Amino acid sequence: MERKGIDIDSLVFETVRLTSGNAPKLYLNGEQVDVWQEPYSNYHSKSPVDYVRERITTLEKEGKDPFPDIVGKETEKELVKEGLFSGSPILLRGERGYGKTTFAKAIGKLLPEKTLTIKECKIYDDPVQPTCFSCKAKLTYQERVELIFTPRIWVRIPGDPMMTTRQLIGGISIQKIREGYDLDHPEVFIPGRALKSNRGVGYFDELGAVPTSLQTLLHELFEENQVTTTEGDILPFKISTIELASTNPANYRGTSPIKEPLLDRMETIEIGPPETLEEEIEIGKRNTYVKKVHDEDPKIPDWHLRILARAVRLGRNQKESEIAKKIQVAPSCRATIKLMDHIKSKAVRNGREVPLFIDYGKDFEIAALALAGRIEVEYGVKESKKEIVNALIEEAIRRTAKEVYDKIPAEYFDGFYSDVFTIASRVNGDKFLSIERSLIENLKQSKATNVAVKAIAGDVDDETYLSAIEILIHSIAVCTPRYAARKDGGYILREMVESEGRMRRVQ
Ligand SMILES: [Zn+2]
């Protein structure tokens, strides 16, 4: 770059503002553009906070949720909107797996999809109000300056105790400029991740894990709009970022590892587990592998979704479950997602799309794969982790089976059971019904069966029909165990005495 006549100090320390009166010729894709006119005028001069405020206002006027990717969490959404509107940095506080990162990403989606920047600027400078000295020099001394549209900026800055100043803030040396280095020379300026979030979102994931000394530098950057170089120079650096951060309360006890001055300038919003079973299921479904990678419905029937999500919630909620009291670290939504993934995968590997109980594993080992690694047992509890996981699954099946049982229409109950009993094969005096495809055609002849299936599942394909038969019989095994018992991928059935079955149910 031509250096003659460049006044280093004014470049570094003074503000450069472009107007249509003092601007050099600005080019975008080789064509000269007037950035103060449509269609460019909306892509510069505004801060990320300005954009987000505008977007929230528009969406709310239209009656739309600004965060459609977040299931439930109405209060948290309201608080996040409030924080964003007042330009406050936001600290999302909550345990692993409850959607802090999803929230941070959803906030990023409120920004326009692209933004106008000075070409080759390392921190995506706004052509009208540049921050880095290289861009200030270009706009001040060059006759033509190239611009480029940069996609929406969302930078995750993972908290790492080993993080260096270079990684976080970057290498900036005014000394090197004075020695005659080119302004674009890497020893003059290489931005760290915090500076890379200029004009977008900077998400400090696990802010507390950022070393204390670097937290001080962050505070200086965001609060005072300046950085201190390793050589001790204090330079203005007016970056414009939506600062988001996360912290996990389980990572420390007592005092917060986030320094007071930083903490003091952020609004803390608690992000807890989903409030309802239905929300837990929705989060699980949206994040299953087949949904995320292939955008396909996972085809897990409602009863299995309820069992899987419920098993996780029973491990979490000490008010609702005795088992939860034996668990120190509770399973998060990741456990729900992975349960759905594993049960679905096992079904596919067993040649079906729709899961059956056999896909949980003979001893629920497939379910345990998702759950066991995601809980910690309370100290002094005598049961093993595997026993606790099995207890969660069994209890979830029991509660879900009861719901199913209550949905069987009373007037068809006996007919359903008797038709199932009839087609079961006789084994050593008892009848045994193996849950397999061959049942479907047979049972579809039974009106009572069709009514019972429809009551819990609606109109369904054959595989879901079979899964519905299984949960219906299982519900009888749970609620009237003297008639049915699970064994080897099927059920042992005993003849129902006319006066007993339905009568007891109606009571
Ligand atoms: Zn720049």
Residues whose N, C-alpha, C, O or C-beta is under 5 A from the ligand:
A	BS01	ZN	C121 K122 D125 C132 C135
